[in-house]
Amino acid sequence: MVTIAMTREMGTLGKDVAQGIADLLGLKVIHSELVEHDLATRLGVQDSAVHRYLEGRVSVLERWKIDKEKLSRYTAEEILEFAQDGNVVIRGWGAVAVLRAVPHVLRVRVCAPMPFRERVIMERLALKDASEARHEIEQNDAAHARIMRGFFRVNWEDPQLYHVVLNTGSVPVDTCVRIVRLLTDDPAFQESEASRTVLADKLIQTRARAVLGALASESAIGLGLDIAVSAGKVTLSGVIGQGGNLASAVDRIRQIDGVKDVENNVHRAPIGSGI
C-alpha cells in the first residue's frame, strides 16, 4: 500500500498535485474537513472552532476551550490511523512530522515563489490587489508554521523533513504528479513487516500517552513520564504524585490494540517530598 504525507503552501496548487497523485494511484485524499470533524467531536467543540484554531483565526474564548495537548495527541492519532489503513495522501495536519519515523511513508512538500502564489489566490478569491492576496498567504503560512512548531516541534519549511520538495512555480502540476508516481515505485517506499511494526508502535505510543497524560493530571504532577514501544512491548517510566490510579492506567494500556506486554517503571514520589 502507498502512503504519502504532504504539506503545501497556500496558493501553490498543492491540492491539484495531491488530487492528481490520488487519481493516478487510486488513493484517498485525507483533507482538513475529514480530520477537523473527528477532532472537534473528541474535543467537544464545534468543527468551525477547530478549523479557526488551526488557521490562526480563533477567538480568545475558543482558544481557552480547546485543550492544546489533547488536540495534539488526537491529531497524531488520527494521522497514524489513516496511515495504518494505507493507500492515502494525507494533506497537511502535521503528517510529515508524525510519520517521519515510518520508512515507507513518502514525505512531499509543495511550494512556489510568492508572485506565483499571489496570482493563484487573486484568481481563486477574485481579488484585484496583490497585497490582499499576500496578506492571506502570510497569515496562512504563519498559522501553519506555528502549529507545526508548537505541536510537533519541527520547522515545516525545512527541506530535510521531506524526501522531495516540488516547486510548482517552475514544475507543472502534471510533472510533479509523475515525479511522485516514480518515487512510490522505489523499494524504499514499499511497505514491509518492519515498517508496519514501526507504524503500529507509533500508534500504540500515542494512545498510551493519552492514558498517562490523564494519570499525570489526576496525580497533579508527572515528572518526565515517558513511553517507549518496541514491537508491541510498552515500557513506562517516570515519577508521579500520590493521586491517580496507576494500576488502572497500566491495565488500560495493556488493552490497547497491538500491545503485547507492558513493563511498568513508573514510580510514586515519596509522601512528604513536596511533590
N, C-alpha and C positions, 0 to 999 in steps of 0.2 A: 504494500500500500504506500501511497505517496502522501507526505505531509510537508506543507510549505508554510513557513511563518513569514509574514511580510509587514514592513512598515512603509508608509508612503507620506510624502509631504503633500499638503493641500495644494491642489492645482497642478499636479504632475501627471494626471491621467492614470494614476496608480490603480484606481478602480477598474479601468479598462484593461490594464495589464492583468490584474487578478482574475477578472472575468474571462479574459482570453485564455489564460492558463487553464482555468476550470473547464471551459468549454472544450479545449483541445484534449485534456486528460480525463475528462469525466469526473471532476472533483466538485465538492460542495464548497461554496464560499461562505465563511463564517464572518458576518459583518456585525457592526455595532448594535443594531437593533435586536438581534438574537441574544447577544450577551447581556445587554442592558436590562432586558425584561427579567431574565433569570436573577441577575444581581439585585435588582430592585425588589423582587419578591422575597428573596432571602433576607434582605436588609429591612423589609417592612416599610419601604418608601415608594413614591411614585417613580415610574420609568423616567419621566422628564427630569426628576431631581438627580438621578444618577448620570443622565446624559449631560446636564449642565455642569455637574461636578467634574466630569472627565473632560469637558470642553473649556473649563476655567471660567464658567459664567454663573456659578452657583451663588445663591444669596447667603448671607451670614446665617440665617435660620436653617437653611438646608444643609449648609456645611456643618452646623452643630448637630443636626440629626443623623448625619452619616458617620458611622464608625470607620475611620480610615483603615485601621488594622484588619477589621473584618472584610472590608471591601477589597483590600489587597489579597487576603487569603482566598476569598471567594472567586476573585478574578483568576488567580493562579489555578484553582481547582477546575474552573470552567474550561480554561485553556487546555489543561492536561487531559481532561475527559474528552474534549474534541479531538485532541491529538491521538489519544488511545483508540478512538474509533477509526482514525485514518482516512485517507483519500479526501483531504481537506486543504483549502487555502485559508489560513487564519489571518485575517487582515487587521493589523494593529493589535490593541489590547495587551501590549507587553509580551506577546507570544515569543518574540525573538529572544527576550530575556529569560522567560520561564523555561523555554525549551532548548536553550543553548547547550546544555549538557547532554542532550539526546542526539547521538551520532547521525541518525538517519533523517533528521529534520533539516530541510534546506531553508536557510535564512536569507531573505531577499530584502533589499531596500530600493525604493523608487524615489528619485529626486530629480530636480531640474533647476535651472537658473531662475532667479526672481522675475525677470521680464517675461519669460515663458509662462510662469505660474500666474502672473498678473493678467496676462491675456486670457488664459483659460477661465479664471474666476470672473473677469469682467464679462465674458460671454455667457458664462453659466448663470450669473446673478443679474445680468442686464445692467451692469454698471457702466458709467461713462467716464469715471475718473479713476485712473490707475492707483491713486493714493488710497482710495477706498478699498480697492482690492488688496493692496499691500497691507492695510490695517487688519483686514480679516485674516490674511495669511500669517502675519506676525503674531496675532493673538492666538491662532490655532497652533502654530509652532511652539509658542511659549507654554501653552497648556500641556501639549504632549510631552515636551521636554521635562516639565515639572512632574508630571505623573510618572514618567519612566525613571526619573531620578529619585523621586520620593518613594515610589512603590517597589522598584526593582533595582535601585542603586546603579543604574547604567546611564551613559550618555547615548541617546538614540542616534546621534549623528556620527558616532564613532564607527568608521568603516570596518574595524576589526571585529565588530559584533556580527558581521554578515559574511556569508560566503560570496555574495555578488552584490554590487551596487550598480543600478541601472539609471542612466541619465536620459530621461525621455525628451529633454531639450535637444539632444543630439542623436538619440537612437529611437527610431519609430516604435510605436507600441507593438506592432506585429513582430518586429525583430526581437524586442525584449521578451515576448512570449516564446519565440523559438529558442532563445538563449536558455531560458529557464527549462524549457522542454528537454534540451540536450543535457542539462545538469541532472535532471531527475533520472536519466538513464545511467548515470555514473554509479558504479558499485558503492561508492562512498555514501550514497543517499538511499541505499536499499535497506529495508528493514532486516534485522537479524534477531536471533534469540537474545543476544547480548544487548542490542539497542532497545528491544522491547522491555527487557528487565530494567534498564536504566529509567525508562519512561514510567513503568509500573512503580518503581521505588520512589520516584519523584511525587507521584500521586499519593502514595501512602504517606510520605513525609508531610505533604501539605495537609492531609486530613488529620494526621496525628498532631500537627502543630496547632490546629484549631482546638483539639481536646486539651492540650497543655496550656494553650492561651486562656481557656476558660478556667482551668485549675489555678493558674497564676493569679487570675483576677479574684477568685474565691479566697485564695490564700493571702491576698493583699500584697504579696511580694513573690517575685520569681526571678532568682538570680542566675542568669545565663542558662536558662532551660534550653536544652538542645536535643534534637532528634537526628540520629544517623540511621540510614536504611541501606541494607545491602542484601540483594536477592531475597527480599521479603522479611529479613530479620531486622527488627527495630531495636535500637539501643537508645535509651533515655538517660539523660544526665542533667545535673544542675542542683540547685538548692531552692526550696520553697519555704514559706512560713508555716505556721501551725494550722491555718484554716484549710478548707477544701478536702475532698475525699480522694486521696491519691490512689487508693486501691481501685476505686470505681473508674477513675480516669485510665488506669492501666488496662482494666478489663475492656473498656470501650475501645482502646487502641487495638487490643487483641482481636476485636470483632471487625476491624476494618478489612474490607475485601483485599485479599492478597497477602495479608500478614501471616507469616509462618511461625514467628517466635518474637517475644519481647524480653529484652534484658533491661531491667529497671535499676538504674544507678542514681535515681533522684533521691535526695536526702532532705530531711526536715531540719530547719535551723533550730538550734537548741533553745528551749524555753528560757526567757530572760536574757537572750542575746541582744535584744534591741531590734531584732528583725521581725 
